[in-house]
Amino acid sequence: MPLSSPQQAALDAIDASADDLRALSLAIHAQPELGYEETHAHAVLSDFLESAGYEVERGAHGVDTSFRASFRTGSSDAPVVAALCEYDALPALGHACGHNLIAAAGVAVGLGLRAALEHDAAEGTVIVLGTPAEERGGAGKALLIDAQAFAGIDAAVMVHPGMGDHVRGSSLAHRGLSVIFHGRASHAAGAPWLGINALDAMISGFSALGLLRQQLRPTHRVHGVITHGGDSPNIIPERTEAQFLVRAPTREEVDVLRERVLACFQGAAEQTGCELESTWAKYPYENLIQNPPLADAYAEHFETMGGQIQPPRLGGSTDMGNVSHVLPGLHPHFRIPAESGNHTRPFTDAAATPEAHDAMLRSAKALCLAALRIYTDADFRAEVRRSFEQPA
């Protein structure tokens, strides 16, 4: 089917900015920053959007490294679509989840939608929203939800690089757990019997988790790292710390599973005589709900551009899940040519390649055309809302 003139205007705008978008992506990739520390990414994205004529609020919604770039034509009650950017990295691995590509894609969608609206397609508001701290349970989008950043928005969209082209897949809900054991120090050789070993407690808790896993459902995940194991080998450790993520397909399942996980560490404390200090993350991550009409529209455009949508799969976790529980959302994955999956060093390298950039552009174009229908097709907009309010 031939493209309408607004659709063509959107794609032309993305193509015209392809080199600038790659420069944005590489600038973010070259200077990876952890959640809530993304000052460089915040600056380069905000600067670019300002130069493109957007009204940009830096440090938006009370979050220092969030931004909100807006463009409006017509009345304030016309449809509003938000294209989301992520740009935080992982410790040690850098952009091993390709958030540099997500940031560039969010900008691309914003540029395309704006061009279409300027082409007199319809009235509406385009928002490019910077959402920091998705990794490691940072829950940047949950903070923004609390700050009413998504109020009045008809749909929120973003894309994510991975090892396949998916649009219907969901994600696991999760909740973070911090565990601290308090023991008593003593000389490890001279008087170990006077100590209470907090490392023994942590190892015992990990062992109990290992035994628990054989009774967990295949869709449940529990994993963690010891962030402090003691201070010196000749001192009985008096304090140990660890961080865990507890995941399941729904938050209700997570709530049941986390009680079983916590019991592992409570038992370890009792066995060793340590005191347990446990803290659950303030914000759980919800499972992702892909909006069916938006997903179908994305798949149609993606395949028209030569892509092939693969069967849905259950992914990791994302705070985009939280967004999808408060308004219609879409979060497809697109394949980049990496030797291994997300959160690996080969994926970090692949996220900076020209091939990954080209894959991002195709996905961003398909997402832009799907989102454009929110403005131009009242029946489609109503169907998107109905699917959100009355899920199948």
Buried (B, 14 or more C-beta within 10 A) or exposed (E): EEEBEBBBBBBBBBBEBBEBBBBBBBBBBEBBBBBBBBEBBBBBBBEBBBEBEBEBBBBBBEBEBBBBBBBBBEEEEBBBBBBBBBBBBBEEBBBBBBBBBBBBBBBBBBBBBBBBBBBEBBBBBBBBBBBBBBBBBBBBBBBBBBBEBBEEBBBBBBBBBBBBBBBBBBBBBBBBBBBBBBBBBBEBEEEEEEBBBBBBBBBBBBEBBEEBEEEBEEEBBBEBEBEBBBEEEEBBBBBBBBBBBBBBBBBEBBBEBBEBBBEBBBBBBEEBBBBBBBEBBEBBBBBBBBBBBBBBBBBBBBEEBEBEBBEBBEBBBBBBBBBBBBBBBBBBBBBBEBEEBBEBBEBBBBBBEEEBBBBBBBBBBBBBBBBBBBBBBEEBBEBBBEBBEEEE
